């Protein structure tokens, strides 16, 4: 059977996005490939491409993919039908056994176990979540390395340090960059803030906890505007995800939400504006995440992949722990290890957030130092094309790096 049938498996929104971006480049190289994708978590909307056949139940669970962080969410998922959905995914894997030449797993070791047990075809593995920068917290354990060595033909880690660590374990690991950066779309739209001396981007996250965290951000914006405005005009850009309800922004009494009805502004992605009782203005942007980050000097970030992309663009991130399952103290601690000094973690209060943002805005040397660290950790652009070439040239007939299980 010719090498033309590839199955991608991913387990999360970020992982789906990374996999879809690689597939896009892969199809440019080999347009006649038959590519299927199985998203284990969520609806897999990132795979919206006419040449990608999306498999599985594609069901959103209340745990939002964070059961590993908060085990109590697993109970909610089970009640919502997770076991049935998971069985359907296993059935899909079994049915693809005779139809697939090899599997590309984008996510964690759990995926390679599923592939090995149920598809039984050669595996290319992109471990997106784990890194040797997070030593003692989120690097690959010895048992994981042992499994990777025996089950994977090719491993493409997210950073050079992790690739080197896996190579030391005699794993066929190749560093090609971090595909996350190629998932950004930048059109150079500045939303009319070109004249502003100071520019702050806001990434609230895409989960339900964003509403609660955003109240702290709004109070911080007031303080930042009060502190910075005498030094020069300050602009605030909020990248608001489609998964959240824009109208809920108006629930804070000291802020007024004005929806945008002007077609010219809508073309630029300016969906609305938020104005405080003290005159601070936030432009609410939809569908232009890359441009929001690119236009900003400092980011108030309460996200996962988005925070990493921001520092990769050289934009320092200020963050604080939330009250939901995603942006926890542990999560931020790990993110800080991954991103080094490119992200600053402060206490959960408006004063701490505002103080750190103002400190960064008025200290160009510190801004530059943090920007340099972020770019180095995330590796710049072009990884999707390099990874696609590795996959396109991958030979399923190549031997495992060991004798197998």
C-alpha positions as CSV (number, residue, x, y, z in Angstrom):
1,X,0.0,0.0,0.0
2,X,1.4,3.4,-1.0
3,X,2.1,6.0,1.7
4,X,-1.0,8.2,1.2
5,X,-3.2,7.6,4.3
6,X,-2.3,9.6,7.4
7,X,-4.3,9.7,10.6
8,X,-3.8,12.7,12.9
9,X,-4.8,12.4,16.6
10,X,-4.9,15.3,19.0
11,X,-6.3,16.0,22.5
12,X,-7.0,19.7,23.0
13,X,-7.8,23.0,21.2
14,X,-4.1,24.0,21.0
15,X,-3.2,20.5,19.8
16,X,-6.0,20.6,17.1
17,X,-4.7,24.0,15.9
18,X,-1.1,22.8,15.7
19,X,-2.1,19.6,13.9
20,X,-4.3,21.5,11.4
21,X,-1.5,24.0,10.6
22,X,0.9,21.1,9.9
23,X,-1.7,19.5,7.7
24,X,-2.1,22.7,5.7
25,X,1.6,22.7,4.9
26,X,1.6,19.0,4.3
27,X,-1.2,19.3,1.7
28,X,0.9,22.0,-0.1
29,X,3.7,19.5,-0.4
30,X,1.6,16.5,-1.3
31,X,-2.0,17.5,-2.3
32,X,-3.1,14.0,-3.0
33,X,-2.6,12.7,0.5
34,X,-5.6,11.2,2.2
35,X,-5.7,12.8,5.7
36,X,-8.1,12.1,8.5
37,X,-8.2,13.7,12.0
38,X,-9.5,12.4,15.3
39,X,-9.9,15.2,18.0
40,X,-10.3,13.5,21.4
41,X,-11.3,16.7,23.2
42,X,-14.0,19.1,21.9
43,X,-15.4,19.6,18.5
44,X,-12.2,19.8,16.5
45,X,-13.2,23.1,14.7
46,X,-9.5,23.8,13.9
47,X,-9.7,21.0,11.4
48,X,-12.1,22.9,9.2
49,X,-10.5,22.1,5.8
50,X,-12.2,20.6,2.8
51,X,-9.4,18.0,2.5
52,X,-9.4,16.9,6.1
53,X,-12.0,14.3,7.1
54,X,-12.8,14.7,10.8
55,X,-13.7,11.6,12.7
56,X,-15.1,10.8,16.2
57,X,-18.0,12.1,18.3
58,X,-16.6,15.6,18.5
59,X,-18.4,16.3,21.8
60,X,-17.6,19.2,24.2
61,X,-17.3,18.0,27.8
62,X,-17.7,20.2,30.9
63,X,-14.1,19.4,32.0
64,X,-12.8,21.3,29.0
65,X,-9.8,19.0,28.7
66,X,-8.5,19.9,32.2
67,X,-9.3,16.6,34.0
68,X,-5.5,16.1,34.5
69,X,-5.4,19.4,36.4
70,X,-8.6,18.9,38.4
71,X,-9.7,15.2,38.8
72,X,-13.2,16.4,40.0
73,X,-13.8,17.5,36.5
74,X,-13.5,13.9,35.4
75,X,-16.7,13.1,37.4
76,X,-18.5,15.8,35.5
77,X,-17.2,14.5,32.2
78,X,-18.3,10.9,33.0
79,X,-21.8,12.1,33.9
80,X,-21.9,14.0,30.6
81,X,-21.2,10.9,28.6
82,X,-17.4,10.8,28.4
83,X,-17.2,7.0,28.6
84,X,-19.5,6.6,25.6
85,X,-17.6,9.2,23.6
86,X,-14.3,7.6,24.5
87,X,-15.5,4.2,23.4
88,X,-16.6,5.8,20.1
89,X,-13.0,7.1,19.6
90,X,-11.6,3.7,20.3
91,X,-14.0,2.2,17.7
92,X,-12.8,4.8,15.2
93,X,-9.1,3.9,15.9
94,X,-9.8,0.2,15.3
95,X,-11.7,0.9,12.1
96,X,-8.8,2.9,10.8
97,X,-6.3,0.2,11.3
98,X,-6.4,-1.2,7.8
99,X,-6.9,2.2,6.2
100,X,-4.0,4.1,7.7
101,X,-0.3,4.0,6.8
102,X,0.9,5.8,9.9
103,X,-0.3,8.0,12.7
104,X,0.7,11.5,13.8
105,X,0.0,12.1,17.5
106,X,-0.1,15.7,18.6
107,X,-0.4,16.0,22.4
108,X,0.8,13.7,25.1
109,X,2.0,10.1,25.7
110,X,-1.6,8.9,26.2
111,X,-2.2,9.3,22.4
112,X,0.7,7.1,21.5
113,X,-0.6,4.4,23.8
114,X,-4.0,4.6,22.2
115,X,-2.5,4.4,18.7
116,X,-0.2,1.5,19.6
117,X,-3.0,-0.5,21.1
118,X,-5.8,0.2,18.6
119,X,-4.3,1.3,15.3
120,X,-1.0,-0.7,15.4
121,X,0.7,1.4,12.8
122,X,4.0,3.5,12.9
123,X,3.8,6.6,15.0
124,X,5.1,10.1,14.5
125,X,4.8,12.0,17.8
126,X,4.7,15.7,18.6
127,X,4.8,16.2,22.4
128,X,3.4,19.7,22.6
129,X,2.8,20.0,26.4
130,X,6.0,18.7,27.9
131,X,9.4,20.3,28.0
132,X,12.7,19.9,29.8
133,X,12.4,23.6,30.6
134,X,9.8,22.6,33.2
135,X,12.2,20.2,35.0
136,X,10.5,18.5,38.0
137,X,7.1,19.6,36.9
138,X,6.3,18.8,33.3
139,X,9.3,17.1,31.6
140,X,9.0,13.6,30.3
141,X,9.4,11.0,33.0
142,X,11.6,7.9,32.5
143,X,8.6,5.7,31.9
144,X,7.3,8.1,29.3
145,X,10.7,8.2,27.5
146,X,10.7,4.4,27.6
147,X,7.3,4.2,26.0
148,X,8.2,6.9,23.4
149,X,11.4,5.0,22.5
150,X,9.6,1.8,21.9
151,X,6.4,3.0,20.3
152,X,7.5,6.0,18.1
153,X,9.5,6.0,14.9
154,X,9.9,9.8,14.9
155,X,9.5,12.4,17.6
156,X,9.4,16.2,17.0
157,X,9.5,18.1,20.3
158,X,8.6,21.7,20.9
159,X,12.0,23.0,21.8
160,X,15.7,22.2,21.3
161,X,16.4,21.4,25.0
162,X,13.7,18.7,25.1
163,X,14.9,17.2,21.8
164,X,18.4,16.9,23.2
165,X,17.1,15.2,26.3
166,X,15.1,12.6,24.3
167,X,18.1,12.0,22.0
168,X,20.2,11.2,25.1
169,X,17.7,8.5,25.7
170,X,18.3,7.1,22.2
171,X,15.0,8.4,20.9
172,X,14.8,9.5,17.2
173,X,14.0,13.1,18.1
174,X,14.4,16.0,15.7
175,X,13.9,19.7,16.6
176,X,12.2,21.7,13.9
177,X,10.8,24.6,15.8
178,X,7.5,25.3,17.6
179,X,4.5,25.1,15.3
180,X,2.5,27.3,17.7
181,X,4.0,30.4,16.2
182,X,2.8,29.5,12.7
183,X,-0.7,29.3,14.0
184,X,-0.7,33.1,14.3
185,X,-2.3,35.2,11.6
186,X,-1.0,38.8,11.3
187,X,-2.3,41.4,8.9
188,X,-0.6,44.4,10.5
189,X,-4.0,46.0,11.4
190,X,-3.4,48.4,14.3
191,X,-7.1,49.2,15.0
192,X,-6.4,53.0,14.8
193,X,-4.0,53.1,17.8
194,X,-0.9,53.9,15.8
195,X,-0.6,57.3,17.6
196,X,-0.7,55.8,21.1
197,X,2.6,55.8,23.0
198,X,1.7,52.9,25.2
199,X,-0.3,49.8,24.0
200,X,-1.6,47.0,26.2
201,X,-3.2,43.8,24.9
202,X,-5.6,41.7,26.9
203,X,-6.0,38.0,26.5
204,X,-8.8,36.9,28.8
205,X,-8.8,33.2,27.9
206,X,-11.6,31.3,26.2
207,X,-13.2,29.3,29.1
208,X,-16.0,30.2,31.5
209,X,-13.5,31.4,34.2
210,X,-12.6,34.3,31.9
211,X,-15.6,36.3,33.1
212,X,-14.5,36.2,36.7
213,X,-10.9,36.9,35.9
214,X,-11.8,39.8,33.7
215,X,-13.3,41.8,36.6
216,X,-9.7,42.0,38.0
217,X,-8.4,43.1,34.6
218,X,-11.0,45.9,34.2
219,X,-10.0,47.3,37.6
220,X,-6.4,47.1,36.6
221,X,-7.0,48.9,33.3
222,X,-8.5,51.9,35.3
223,X,-5.3,52.0,37.4
224,X,-3.0,51.7,34.4
225,X,-4.8,54.5,32.6
226,X,-4.6,56.7,35.6
227,X,-0.9,56.1,36.1
228,X,0.3,56.1,32.5
229,X,-2.0,58.7,30.8
230,X,0.0,61.7,32.1
231,X,3.1,60.3,30.3
232,X,1.4,59.7,27.0
233,X,-1.7,58.2,25.3
234,X,-2.4,54.6,26.3
235,X,-4.5,52.2,24.2
236,X,-6.1,48.9,25.4
237,X,-7.0,46.1,23.0
238,X,-9.1,43.1,24.1
239,X,-8.9,40.0,22.0
240,X,-12.3,38.5,22.7
241,X,-12.8,34.8,21.7
242,X,-15.9,33.6,20.0
243,X,-16.5,31.1,22.8
244,X,-17.5,33.8,25.2
245,X,-20.6,36.1,25.3
246,X,-19.7,39.7,24.5
247,X,-22.8,41.0,26.4
248,X,-21.5,39.7,29.7
249,X,-18.8,42.3,29.5
250,X,-21.4,45.0,30.3
251,X,-22.4,43.4,33.7
252,X,-19.8,45.5,35.6
253,X,-21.7,48.7,36.6
254,X,-18.7,51.1,36.3
255,X,-18.1,50.0,32.6
256,X,-20.3,50.7,29.6
257,X,-20.3,48.4,26.6
258,X,-21.0,50.0,23.2
259,X,-21.6,47.6,20.3
260,X,-20.1,48.6,17.0
261,X,-22.5,49.2,14.1
262,X,-20.0,50.8,11.7
263,X,-19.1,48.5,8.8
264,X,-15.6,50.1,8.4
265,X,-14.7,49.3,12.0
266,X,-16.3,45.8,11.7
267,X,-13.9,45.1,8.8
268,X,-11.0,45.9,11.2
269,X,-12.4,43.4,13.8
270,X,-13.5,46.1,16.2
271,X,-16.7,44.5,17.6
272,X,-17.3,46.9,20.5
273,X,-15.8,49.3,23.0
274,X,-15.7,49.3,26.8
275,X,-15.6,52.7,28.5
276,X,-15.1,53.1,32.3
277,X,-16.7,55.8,34.5
278,X,-13.2,57.4,34.6
279,X,-12.8,57.5,30.8
280,X,-10.5,54.5,30.2
281,X,-11.3,52.9,26.8
282,X,-10.8,49.3,25.7
283,X,-11.4,48.3,22.1
284,X,-13.0,44.9,21.9
285,X,-11.5,42.9,19.0
286,X,-12.8,39.7,17.5
287,X,-11.1,37.5,14.9
288,X,-7.8,39.4,14.9
289,X,-5.9,37.8,17.8
290,X,-2.5,37.9,16.0
291,X,-2.9,41.6,15.2
292,X,-3.9,42.4,18.8
293,X,-0.7,40.8,20.1
294,X,1.4,42.3,17.3
295,X,0.1,45.8,18.0
296,X,0.7,45.6,21.8
297,X,3.8,46.3,23.9
298,X,2.7,44.4,27.0
299,X,0.0,41.7,27.4
300,X,-2.2,40.9,30.3
301,X,-2.6,37.2,29.6
302,X,-4.9,34.6,31.1
303,X,-4.5,31.9,28.5
304,X,-2.5,28.9,27.6
305,X,-1.4,28.7,24.0
306,X,-2.1,32.5,23.5
307,X,0.3,33.5,26.2
308,X,3.0,31.4,24.6
309,X,2.4,32.8,21.2
310,X,2.5,36.3,22.7
311,X,5.9,35.9,24.2
312,X,7.1,34.2,21.0
313,X,6.3,37.5,19.3
314,X,8.4,39.3,21.8
315,X,5.5,40.6,23.9
316,X,6.0,40.3,27.7
317,X,3.0,38.8,29.5
318,X,1.7,39.7,32.9
319,X,-0.6,37.1,34.4
320,X,-2.2,36.1,37.7
321,X,-4.0,32.9,39.0
322,X,-7.7,32.5,38.3
323,X,-10.4,30.7,40.2
324,X,-11.2,28.1,37.5
325,X,-9.6,24.9,36.3
326,X,-7.2,26.4,33.8
327,X,-5.2,29.4,35.0
328,X,-4.2,27.9,38.4
329,X,-1.1,28.7,40.4
330,X,0.4,25.4,39.3
331,X,-0.5,26.1,35.7
332,X,1.2,29.5,35.8
333,X,4.2,28.1,37.6
334,X,4.7,25.6,34.8
335,X,4.1,28.3,32.2
336,X,6.7,30.5,33.8
337,X,9.2,27.6,33.7
338,X,8.4,27.0,30.0
339,X,8.7,30.7,29.1
340,X,11.4,31.8,31.5
341,X,11.5,35.5,32.3
342,X,9.2,36.4,29.4
343,X,6.1,36.1,31.6
344,X,5.6,37.8,35.0
345,X,3.2,36.2,37.6
346,X,1.6,38.6,40.1
347,X,-1.0,38.3,42.8
348,X,-4.7,38.2,41.9
349,X,-5.6,41.9,42.5
350,X,-5.8,44.9,40.2
351,X,-3.1,46.8,42.1
352,X,-0.5,44.1,41.5
353,X,-1.4,43.8,37.8
354,X,-1.4,47.5,37.2
355,X,1.9,48.0,39.0
356,X,3.7,45.4,36.9
357,X,2.2,46.5,33.6
358,X,3.2,50.1,34.3
359,X,6.7,49.1,35.3
360,X,7.2,47.2,32.0
361,X,5.7,50.0,29.9
362,X,8.1,52.6,31.3
363,X,11.2,50.3,31.3
364,X,12.4,49.7,27.7
365,X,15.5,47.7,28.8
366,X,13.4,45.2,30.7
367,X,10.9,45.0,27.9
368,X,13.7,44.2,25.4
369,X,15.2,41.6,27.8
370,X,11.9,39.8,28.2
371,X,11.1,40.0,24.5
372,X,14.5,38.3,23.7
373,X,13.8,35.5,26.1
374,X,10.3,34.9,24.7
375,X,11.6,34.7,21.1
376,X,14.3,32.3,22.1
377,X,12.0,30.0,24.0
378,X,9.4,29.8,21.2
379,X,11.7,29.6,18.3
380,X,10.2,32.0,15.7
381,X,8.3,31.1,12.5
382,X,8.5,28.4,9.9
383,X,8.2,25.3,12.0
384,X,5.0,24.1,10.4
385,X,6.7,23.8,7.0
386,X,9.7,22.1,8.4
387,X,7.6,19.6,10.4
388,X,5.4,19.0,7.3
389,X,8.6,18.1,5.3
390,X,9.6,15.6,8.0
391,X,6.2,13.9,7.9
392,X,6.1,14.0,4.1
393,X,9.5,12.2,4.0
394,X,8.7,9.8,6.8
395,X,8.9,6.2,5.9
396,X,6.6,3.8,7.8
397,X,8.9,1.0,6.9
398,X,11.8,2.5,9.0
399,X,12.6,0.4,12.1
400,X,11.8,1.4,15.6
401,X,14.6,2.8,17.7
402,X,14.4,-0.4,19.8
403,X,12.9,-3.8,19.6
404,X,9.5,-2.7,20.7
405,X,7.3,-3.6,23.7
